[in-house]
């Protein structure tokens, strides 16, 4: 069986959303991951840092940039005991400063992805995937497969895009 895990990082609070700031009780990437889970019947895991990012957009961006400049590994609240049973890993994250948030880098460093198919999905407001796919290839030994960029402000209307992605990749669990 091609068992699939959706591992995602998301930020709630004030977000840049369709050209303006908007407070979200649930982050764009989390909403996208939940939609994808409903389509695939995949297991889902939230990548959560121990230290919560600031709620306000500018403060969060400043902290994320400082972490990126330091190449920091962000301490996470918890980890899955193992990813051995999964063949496919959907890695969902917002594009922060042109790449994955540092919490995602920490998650990737914790496991052996060498025999996994990895499907990156990025939420953004104009940067697309940024350099995240190249960065993923650099830090992860997994087989990087098809990726998808979804505007965060379009997550609520991305159902057909996600359905096409699932159909093209075959990541649906039975």
Buried (B, 14 or more C-beta within 10 A) or exposed (E): EEBBBBBBBBBBBBBBBEEEEBEBEEBBBBBBBBBBBEBBEBBBBBBBBEEEBBEEBEEBBEBBEEBBEEEBBBEBEEEBEEBEEBBBBBBBBBBBBBBBBBBBBBBBEBBEBEEBBBBBBBBBBEBBBBBBBEBBEEBBEBBBBEBBBBBBBBBEEBEEBBEEBBEEBEBBBE
